[in-house]
Amino acid sequence: MVAELLDMMLLAVRGTSVSEIEYHADGHRLHLVRDPGPAEVHRARPQVAVAAATPEADPVGHERREIIRAGMHGTFYRASAPEQPALVELGQRVKAGQQLGLIESMKMLHAVEADHAGRVAEILADGGAPVETGAPLFAIDTEDTRDV
């Protein structure tokens, strides 16, 4: 039975970023830790920021955009609850510090906030989608910030 459980757990995490699993049942404890290979060692650093913005010029050159990126891996949500509307919509003006979405990681919700005032130019991730650290979530046009 333990061998079957071990095989199922290993298959479940194959190809994912999961590096540790602990299982308790019927007085037994199973703790698996995957040793990161050389290609994975550089990614094993603590995550501090929830979202980081990087300025990027629009390919056309007409707008100044800030790309809001995931500060950690997890599940991205556009709304605060399943039955609620999205926190922001395409074209909506936002203020610096305004909540744009959420990332659920390790059963905790972390706010994704705008670093700059502007207009939501693009929504780059789907609600409910898994995201990795650094994944682009929103593009904010910061060139035209009137009425923000």
Rosetta blueprint (number, residue, H / E / L):
1 M L
2 V H
3 A H
4 E H
5 L H
6 L H
7 D H
8 M H
9 M H
10 L H
11 L H
12 A H
13 V H
14 R L
15 G L
16 T L
17 S L
18 V L
19 S L
20 E E
21 I E
22 E E
23 Y E
24 H E
25 A E
26 D L
27 G L
28 H E
29 R E
30 L E
31 H E
32 L E
33 V E
34 R L
35 D L
36 P L
37 G L
38 P H
39 A H
40 E H
41 V H
42 H L
43 R L
44 A L
45 R L
46 P L
47 Q L
48 V L
49 A L
50 V L
51 A E
52 A E
53 A E
54 T E
55 P E
56 E E
57 A E
58 D L
59 P L
60 V L
61 G L
62 H L
63 E L
64 R E
65 R E
66 E E
67 I E
68 I E
69 R E
70 A E
71 G L
72 M L
73 H L
74 G E
75 T E
76 F E
77 Y E
78 R L
79 A E
80 S L
81 A L
82 P L
83 E L
84 Q L
85 P L
86 A E
87 L L
88 V L
89 E L
90 L L
91 G L
92 Q L
93 R E
94 V E
95 K L
96 A L
97 G L
98 Q L
99 Q E
100 L E
101 G E
102 L E
103 I E
104 E E
105 S E
106 M L
107 K L
108 M E
109 L E
110 H E
111 A E
112 V E
113 E E
114 A L
115 D L
116 H L
117 A L
118 G E
119 R E
120 V E
121 A E
122 E E
123 I E
124 L L
125 A L
126 D L
127 G L
128 G L
129 A L
130 P E
131 V E
132 E L
133 T L
134 G L
135 A L
136 P E
137 L E
138 F E
139 A E
140 I E
141 D E
142 T L
143 E L
144 D L
145 T L
146 R L
147 D L
148 V L
